[in-house]
Amino acid sequence: MDQPAALLVSDLPPDFARWDELLALILRAFAYMDGVIDPPSSARLLTSESLKSKARHETAFLAVENGRIVGCVFALERAKDFYVGKLAVEPSLQGRGIGGRLMQAVEDFARRRGKHAIELQTRIELAANHAAFARLGFRETARTAHEGYDQPTSITMRKALS
C-alpha cells in the first residue's frame, strides 16, 4: 500500500471551520452504501451543524493531504472504551492506508486515555468492511437490529488494545 505523500493525521483543531467540506467528504465516502444497506446510513441525516455538535461531544481526527481533507473519524469516549464512527476516506484515495492511519490515531488516543478497547458497528451487507476491520484486529462481538427490523442490520466489532 502506498502512503499518500504529505498526509497529516491529527485531531480536529480548536478553530476548525471547514464543516461543509467535512460533510461533503463523509457523504461522498458513504454514497456507495445507497441502495445497498437497509435502513439507509445515518450519514444522510448529517448537516454541517450536526457535525459541529458531534465534534463537541466526540474527538474527531482528520487526514489532510496538501491542505485537502481526505479522511476523518469520530471517537466517542465511554466508560471502558471508545466507540468509533463515521470513518470516511475520499473514495478515489481508498486503499492507500488513510483509513488505517485514522484508526491508529484513535487507538493511540484511546490508550492515552486509559481505555483497553475500541468498538464500532458496520452494516450486515458490507462484507468488505467486515474484512477490512478484521485485518485491523477487530472481532465480531454482537449482531443488532435497528428499530423496526426483525433481523440483524449491524455487526458490532471490538478491538482489544494492549
For each residue, the residues with C-beta under 8 A, 3 or more apart:
1: 95 96 97
2: 96 97
3: 7 96 97
4: 7 65 70 93 96 97 98
5: 65
6: 65 66
7: 3 4 63 64 65 70 98 101
8: 63 64 65
9: 61 62 63 64 71 101 102 104 105
10: 13 61 62 64 105
11: 59 60 61 62 105 109
12: 16 55 59 60 61 62
13: 10 16
14:
15:
16: 12 13 19 55
17:
18: 21 22 69
19: 16 22 23 48 49 51 52
20: 23 24 48
21: 18 24 25 69
22: 18 19 25 26 48 51 62 69 72
23: 19 20 26 27 46 47 48 51
24: 20 21 27 28
25: 21 22 28 29 69 70 71 72 88 90
26: 22 23 29 30 43 46 51 72 86 88
27: 23 24 30 31 43 44 46
28: 24 25 31 88 90 91
29: 25 26 88 89 90 91
30: 26 27 33 41 43 44 88
31: 27 28 34 91
32: 36 91
33: 30 36 37 40 41 43 123 126
34: 31 40 41
35:
36: 32 33 125 126
37: 33 40 41 123 124 125 126 153
38: 125 153
39: 146 149 153
40: 33 34 37 44
41: 30 33 34 37 44 123
42: 45 46
43: 26 27 30 33 46 86 88
44: 27 30 40 41
45: 42 50
46: 23 26 27 42 43 50 51 86
47: 23 50 51
48: 19 20 22 23 51 52
49: 19 52 53
50: 45 46 47 53 54
51: 19 22 23 26 46 47 48 54 55
52: 19 48 49 55 56
53: 49 50 56 57
54: 50 51 57 58 60 74 86
55: 12 16 51 52 58 60 74
56: 52 53
57: 53 54 76
58: 54 55 74 75 76 77 85
59: 11 12 74 75 77 109
60: 11 12 54 55 72 73 74 75
61: 9 10 11 12 72 73 74 75 102 105 106 109
62: 9 10 11 12 22 69 71 72
63: 7 8 9 69 70 71 72 89 98 101 102
64: 7 8 9 10 67 68 69 70
65: 4 5 6 7 8 68 70 93
66: 6
67: 64
68: 64 65
69: 18 21 22 25 62 63 64 72
70: 4 7 25 63 64 65 89 90 93 98
71: 9 25 62 63 87 88 89 90 93 98 99 101 102
72: 22 25 26 60 61 62 63 69 86 87 88 102
73: 60 61 84 85 86 87 88 99 102 103 105 106
74: 54 55 58 59 60 61 84 85 86
75: 58 59 60 61 82 83 84 85 106 109 110 118
76: 57 58 82 83 84 85
77: 58 59 82 113 115
78: 81 82 83
79:
80: 115 116 117
81: 78 110 115 116 117 118 119 158
82: 75 76 77 78 106 109 110 113 115 117 118 119
83: 75 76 78 118 119 120
84: 73 74 75 76 87 103 106 118 119 120
85: 58 73 74 75 76 120 121
86: 26 43 46 54 72 73 74
87: 71 72 73 84 99 102 103 120
88: 25 26 28 29 30 43 71 72 73
89: 29 63 70 71 93 94 98 99 102
90: 25 28 29 70 71 93 94 98
91: 28 29 31 32 94
92:
93: 4 65 70 71 89 90 96 98
94: 89 90 91 98 99
95: 1
96: 1 2 3 4 93
97: 1 2 3 4 100 101
98: 4 7 63 70 71 89 90 93 94 101 102
99: 71 73 87 89 94 102 103 132
100: 97 103 104 136
101: 7 9 63 71 97 98 104 105
102: 9 61 63 71 72 73 87 89 98 99 105 106
103: 73 84 87 99 100 106 107 136
104: 9 100 101 107 108
105: 9 10 11 61 73 101 102 108 109
106: 61 73 75 82 84 102 103 109 110 118
107: 103 104 110 111 118 159 161
108: 104 105 111 112
109: 11 59 61 75 82 105 106 112 113
110: 75 81 82 106 107 113 115 117 118 161
111: 107 108 114 115 161
112: 108 109
113: 77 82 109 110
114: 111
115: 77 80 81 82 110 111 118 161
116: 80 81 160 161
117: 80 81 82 110 158 159 160 161
118: 75 81 82 83 84 106 107 110 115 158 159 161
119: 81 82 83 84 141 156 157 158 159
120: 83 84 85 87 133 138 156 157
121: 85 144 154 155 156 157
122: 126 129 130 133 154 155 157
123: 33 37 41 126 129 153 154 155
124: 37 143 152 153 154 155
125: 36 37 38
126: 33 36 37 122 123 129 130
127: 130 131
128: 131 132
129: 122 123 126 132 133
130: 122 126 127 133 134 140 155 157
131: 127 128 134 135
132: 99 128 129 135 136
133: 120 122 129 130 136 138 157
134: 130 131 137 138 139 157
135: 131 132
136: 100 103 132 133 159
137: 134 159 160
138: 120 133 134 157 158 159
139: 134 157 158 159
140: 130 143 155 156 157
141: 119 156 157 158
142: 155 156
143: 124 140 152 154 155 156
144: 121 152 153 154 156
145: 149 150 151 152 153 154
146: 39 149 153 154
147:
148:
149: 39 145 146 152 153
150: 145
151: 145
152: 124 143 144 145 149 155
153: 37 38 39 123 124 144 145 146 149
154: 121 122 123 124 143 144 145 146
155: 121 122 123 124 130 140 142 143 152
156: 119 120 121 140 141 142 143 144
157: 119 120 121 122 130 133 134 138 139 140 141
158: 81 117 118 119 138 139 141
159: 107 117 118 119 136 137 138 139
160: 116 117 137
161: 107 110 111 115 116 117 118
162:
